[in-house]
Amino acid sequence: MSSNPQRFEPEVDDPAMELADFLIRRTELGFIQWENHPNGFSATLRKALVADFITLRDNVGERLWRLFTLRDRDMELMRIAPHLEPGRYSPLANALDKLYRAITKPGPRRIH
């Protein structure tokens, strides 16, 4: 762990970070197709496992993510908000931001 109290660093084998990295790789390779909805993006990862980005538009109309959730039929497994305060740093939020950029960047169709 870092000595900086505002910096959160998960363990190297953190399952949430491993999942985020897996989702980034699979999205970039085109194996995960994300559905575009008016308020976000969603993908069915397995039969009952669903990932969602909830989005809002900023003052200039850019679509930004405000919440990432992962759920199965029975419960929500993960709920992550992006880092919203200056100086706050979360590697998991940064990894999910990279995933969001992979979903929304121009190029091969990742969204339908």
VENHU-V635284 format. One record per residue. PSI is psi in whole degrees, -180 to 180 (999 if undefined). BURIAL is + if it has 24 or more other ideal C-beta (glycine too) atoms within 12 Angstrom, else -. Layout:
psi = [PSI	PSI]
burial = [BURIAL	BURIAL]
This chain:
psi = [150	156	-10	116	-17	-3	124	125	111	161	155	-37	27	119	-33	-41	-40	-41	-45	-45	-41	-45	-39	-51	-47	-36	-47	-31	-8	12	-19	123	128	136	135	124	161	-32	19	-160	146	154	137	117	-37	-174	-44	14	120	133	139	138	124	130	158	157	139	-172	-26	9	3	137	119	146	141	-14	138	132	152	127	157	-169	-32	-30	163	128	-27	141	114	130	150	162	121	-15	135	138	-12	140	127	116	-35	-45	-38	-40	-41	-32	-40	-40	-45	-43	-36	-36	-43	-7	149	152	-150	146	117	-14	139	999]
burial = [-	-	-	-	-	-	-	-	-	+	-	-	-	-	-	+	+	-	+	+	+	-	+	+	-	-	+	-	-	-	-	+	-	+	-	-	-	-	-	+	+	+	+	-	+	-	-	-	-	+	+	+	+	+	+	-	-	-	-	-	-	-	-	-	+	+	+	+	+	+	-	-	-	-	-	-	-	+	-	+	-	+	-	-	-	-	-	-	-	+	+	+	+	+	+	+	+	+	+	+	-	+	+	+	-	-	-	-	-	+	+	-]
